[in-house]
Amino acid sequence: MRGHQLLAIFLSLGLLTLSGWAWAATGPGSEFSANQVMIGPGGGQERGPIYCQKDRWRVELTQQGKTMVLIYRLDKKVVWTMVPEDKVYLERPLFPDEVPWGDKVPGESERKLLGEEAVQGHPALKYQVKSWNGETAQEFYLWVSKELQVPIKTATLDGAFGTELTDIKMGPQPNDLFEVPPDFRLISPPPHG
């Protein structure tokens, strides 16, 4: 399995993973790195690093033994999806609903503050959120870091699915993390059918 097939799998995973998250930091001193832990059915976990600057972020995931890197560039209004092992990448527009700068996540219709609760030692506001993706309604818990002003944890109401940031390290992130390496080859999106 190479190039186009891998990107098709990883695009699906990446879009699902980031759904409902506002990774873009919103203030001075808000650059950070962390490990992202994704919990799936039966308690299965996927882990990968995430890096954040004010107007860009990078998420690294491994699926079926292959690493995928997603780079979101608000300044360029693009998303790059890279498969480092194959040295290929795909470029697509960054849609406005993927970057919820305000207090809402994509498709959000309702938010209720449940109180304050620390996550990994970071003070956070816990919310119960309802959203609509155009096909189905979703309801989940969302913890927003008071310090970073980004979600650091999500969980479905039954706890079966969720995402959490661990090992958060605040500080400047290297600019080259948010660029496509010069030896990577741009490929076309896989055909839909």
C-alpha positions as CSV (number, residue, x, y, z in Angstrom):
1,M,0.0,0.0,0.0
2,R,1.6,3.3,-1.1
3,G,0.9,7.0,-1.8
4,H,-2.7,7.5,-2.7
5,Q,-4.1,4.6,-0.7
6,L,-2.3,5.6,2.4
7,L,-3.4,9.2,2.1
8,A,-7.0,8.1,1.7
9,I,-6.8,6.2,5.0
10,F,-4.9,8.9,6.8
11,L,-7.2,11.7,5.6
12,S,-10.2,9.9,7.1
13,L,-8.4,9.3,10.4
14,G,-7.0,12.8,10.5
15,L,-10.3,14.5,9.9
16,L,-12.0,12.4,12.5
17,T,-9.3,13.0,15.0
18,L,-9.4,16.8,14.8
19,S,-13.1,17.1,14.5
20,G,-14.3,19.4,17.3
21,W,-10.8,20.6,18.3
22,A,-9.5,24.1,18.2
23,W,-5.7,23.6,18.1
24,A,-4.8,27.1,17.2
25,A,-3.5,29.0,20.2
26,T,-4.8,32.5,20.8
27,G,-2.2,34.6,22.6
28,P,1.4,35.4,23.5
29,G,3.2,32.6,25.1
30,S,0.7,30.0,23.9
31,E,3.1,27.9,21.8
32,F,3.4,24.4,23.1
33,S,4.0,20.7,22.4
34,A,2.2,17.8,23.8
35,N,1.3,14.1,23.3
36,Q,-2.2,13.5,22.0
37,V,-3.8,10.3,23.3
38,M,-6.9,9.2,21.4
39,I,-9.1,6.6,23.1
40,G,-11.3,4.4,20.9
41,P,-13.7,1.5,21.4
42,G,-12.7,-1.1,23.9
43,G,-10.2,1.3,25.5
44,G,-7.7,1.1,22.5
45,Q,-5.3,4.0,22.3
46,E,-3.4,5.8,19.7
47,R,-0.7,8.3,20.6
48,G,1.1,11.0,18.7
49,P,2.9,14.3,19.3
50,I,1.3,17.7,18.5
51,Y,3.0,21.0,18.1
52,C,1.3,24.4,18.2
53,Q,2.3,28.0,17.2
54,K,-0.1,30.9,17.1
55,D,-1.3,30.4,13.5
56,R,-0.3,26.8,12.7
57,W,-0.2,23.4,14.2
58,R,1.2,19.9,13.5
59,V,-0.3,16.5,14.4
60,E,1.5,13.2,14.0
61,L,-0.4,9.9,13.9
62,T,0.5,6.3,13.3
63,Q,-2.0,3.9,11.7
64,Q,-1.2,0.4,10.5
65,G,2.4,1.0,11.2
66,K,2.6,4.1,9.0
67,T,3.1,7.6,10.2
68,M,1.0,10.5,8.9
69,V,1.7,14.1,9.6
70,L,-1.0,16.8,9.3
71,I,0.2,20.4,9.2
72,Y,-2.5,23.1,9.5
73,R,-1.4,26.6,8.3
74,L,-3.9,29.3,9.0
75,D,-1.5,31.9,7.5
76,K,-1.5,30.1,4.1
77,K,-5.1,28.7,4.5
78,V,-3.9,25.1,3.6
79,V,-3.6,21.7,5.2
80,W,-0.7,19.4,4.2
81,T,-1.0,15.7,4.8
82,M,2.3,13.9,4.6
83,V,3.5,10.3,4.6
84,P,7.1,10.6,5.6
85,E,8.0,7.0,4.7
86,D,7.0,7.6,1.1
87,K,8.1,11.3,1.0
88,V,4.8,12.4,-0.4
89,Y,2.2,15.0,0.6
90,L,-1.2,16.2,-0.4
91,E,-2.3,19.8,-0.2
92,R,-5.9,21.0,0.4
93,P,-7.7,24.2,1.5
94,L,-8.1,24.8,5.2
95,F,-11.8,25.4,5.6
96,P,-13.0,28.1,8.0
97,D,-15.0,25.6,10.1
98,E,-11.8,23.7,10.9
99,V,-10.4,26.7,12.8
100,P,-12.9,27.7,15.4
101,W,-11.2,30.8,16.8
102,G,-14.2,31.7,19.0
103,D,-15.8,29.8,21.7
104,K,-17.4,27.2,19.4
105,V,-16.4,24.0,17.8
106,P,-17.5,23.1,14.2
107,G,-21.3,22.6,14.1
108,E,-21.8,23.6,17.7
109,S,-25.4,24.3,18.6
110,E,-25.3,24.4,22.4
111,R,-22.7,24.6,25.2
112,K,-23.2,24.3,29.0
113,L,-20.5,25.1,31.5
114,L,-20.3,22.3,34.1
115,G,-17.5,23.9,36.2
116,E,-13.8,23.8,36.6
117,E,-11.7,20.6,36.5
118,A,-8.0,20.2,36.2
119,V,-6.6,18.0,33.4
120,Q,-3.1,16.7,33.7
121,G,-2.6,19.4,36.4
122,H,-3.8,22.2,34.1
123,P,-6.9,24.2,35.3
124,A,-9.7,23.8,32.7
125,L,-13.3,24.7,32.2
126,K,-15.5,21.7,31.6
127,Y,-18.4,22.0,29.1
128,Q,-21.1,19.7,27.8
129,V,-21.4,20.5,24.0
130,K,-23.9,19.6,21.4
131,S,-23.0,19.8,17.7
132,W,-24.3,18.8,14.3
133,N,-22.1,17.8,11.4
134,G,-24.8,17.9,8.8
135,E,-25.7,14.2,9.2
136,T,-25.7,13.3,12.9
137,A,-26.0,15.1,16.2
138,Q,-23.1,14.6,18.7
139,E,-22.9,15.3,22.4
140,F,-19.6,15.3,24.3
141,Y,-17.6,16.8,27.1
142,L,-15.0,19.4,26.4
143,W,-12.3,20.7,28.7
144,V,-10.7,24.0,27.7
145,S,-7.3,24.9,29.3
146,K,-7.6,28.2,31.1
147,E,-3.9,28.8,30.4
148,L,-3.6,27.7,26.8
149,Q,-7.1,28.6,25.7
150,V,-7.4,25.4,23.7
151,P,-9.3,22.1,24.3
152,I,-7.0,19.7,26.1
153,K,-9.5,16.9,26.5
154,T,-12.7,15.6,24.9
155,A,-14.9,12.6,25.8
156,T,-18.2,11.2,24.6
157,L,-20.8,11.1,27.3
158,D,-20.3,7.4,27.8
159,G,-16.5,7.7,27.8
160,A,-16.1,5.3,24.9
161,F,-14.2,7.8,22.7
162,G,-12.0,10.8,23.5
163,T,-8.8,12.7,23.1
164,E,-6.5,14.2,25.7
165,L,-3.3,16.1,25.7
166,T,-0.5,14.9,28.0
167,D,3.1,16.0,28.7
168,I,2.3,19.6,27.8
169,K,5.4,21.7,27.4
170,M,5.0,25.4,26.9
171,G,7.5,27.3,24.8
172,P,8.5,28.3,21.3
173,Q,8.3,25.6,18.6
174,P,10.8,25.3,15.7
175,N,9.5,26.8,12.5
176,D,10.6,23.9,10.3
177,L,8.1,21.6,12.1
178,F,5.4,23.5,10.1
179,E,6.9,23.1,6.6
180,V,6.9,20.3,4.0
181,P,10.4,19.0,3.6
182,P,11.9,20.0,0.2
183,D,12.4,16.4,-0.9
184,F,8.7,15.5,-0.6
185,R,6.6,15.1,-3.7
186,L,3.2,16.6,-4.1
187,I,0.6,14.1,-5.2
188,S,-3.1,14.4,-6.3
189,P,-5.9,13.4,-4.1
190,P,-7.2,9.8,-4.5
191,P,-10.2,9.5,-6.8
192,H,-13.6,9.2,-5.1
193,G,-15.7,6.3,-6.2
